[in-house]
Amino acid sequence: MTNTPPPPETRVRTLVRRFKIWTPLVLLLVVVFAVAQALRPLPEPKLTLTSASSYTFKGGEPSIPWPDKGQAAMDVDGIGSFGKAGDQKPVPIASIAKVMTTYLILRDHPIKKGENGKTLTVDAKAEQHYEKGKAERESVVKVSEGQKITQYEALQAVMLPSANNVARMLARWDSNGSEDKFVAKMNKTAKELGMKNTTYTDPSGLDKTTVSTAEDLVKLGRVAMEDPIFKEIAGQPNYKDLNGDRQDNFFGLVPTVAIGIKTGTTTAAGGNILFAAEKKVGGKTHVIIGAALAQFGSQGVANIDKVTDVTKDLIAAGQDALKATTVVKKGQVVGEVDDGLGGTTPVVATKDVTAVGWSGLTSKVEIDDAGKTPPHSAKAGTVVGRLTVGDGTTSGAIKVPVALQKDLTEPGFGAKLTRIG
């Protein structure tokens, strides 16, 4: 036998041999890459707004009868602000301080609807404060050491006849006998609520060093009125106390003009009112929150009648200014679901969107998934989020569900294969 030598190496033979070796490897890598791309988790779909991000009501701004002196502010919960008047510097707020006291007691010791909450035992300090305060013409309600009083009635005493002695008793009850600890909680909460110009030095507001601004108090009034028990008590014209005496609400506009919240009058503070009123428009009841501070009568004397007239005029102007207009029609495309791989599916309003506001007001238009990420696939008509028109803050804004205009389908193989990152 003779050995046949291999043919001489040529450029073509080298290329052929390399092709035979590398082609299967490349094909294998391509298959592995394609499978890996196809099996990778899909990016989360995102709901985005495609319509205008705001709407401005036609016409000039409404004329609000702001007070000539002192300060005031007013807005509509979830809709926007009418603005403010006067220098928003901290001033004594008198018994309006009790709004924070009541809010905190209900926040930390909630009362169920139709119930009276916990039962308190009247301490000696509350009785002594009553005796001393009565002689000095202070706002107090008669209580005796050892008496039992429900939490609900104690809050009525604080909010309606503005009982300083009961406000301080509640502070001690909440904070293991320490009014100072309760006041610290008041200031901490004020900071959390964005009340930058507010300082509390006592639970009742009798101290002239307890100060705030109209703007800050509107923020507090808004959150306080969201508590149904607070709103219920603040809207009562009177109640009968544990001694059988009728106690009237010092806020005389409740319940005919206003639905709450609180008055406050001292020599240092003048006349002050934090108020809430309602107006039904656009098929929904909207809450107007406002405050008027440092209102004095003739010769600089504190006068509750003066601030009551200011409040009545502000409420009337706010109610008259509110109007409704359709800003989005049912079926109108307002956004889209982006699948993250280049595909989009339009979403539409499920009903007419009626914005509430006043002339000159610009309202935000926002879209969100309401806390639930849109699916990768769904049928046309599936609700995937909501459209909100308002100031973007609270439940008072107008909210309408949005749904898929057409079927939402999972990204195809080609989109999965070519995605990067």
Secondary structure, DSSP 4 states (H G I P E B T S, - for coil): --PPPPPPP-HHHHHHHHHHHHHHHHHHHHHHHHHHHHHSPPPPPEEEE-S-SEEE-SSPPP-----SSSEEEEEETTTEEEEEES----EE-GGGHHHHHHHHHHHHS---TT----EEEPPHHHHHHHHHHHHTT-------TT-EEEHHHHHHHHHSS--HHHHHHHHHHHTTT-HHHHHHHHHHHHHHTT-TT-B-SSSSS-STT-EE-HHHHHHHHHHHTTSHHHHHHHT-SEEE-TTS-EEE-S-TTTTTT--EEEEEEETTTEEEEEEEEEEEETTEEEEEEEEEEEEB-GGG-B-HHHHHHHHHHHHHHHHHH-EEEEEE-TT-EEEEEE-SSS-EEEEEESS-EEEEE-TT-EEEEEEE-TTSPPPSSB-TT-EEEEEEEESSSSTTSEEEEEEESS-B----HHHHHH---
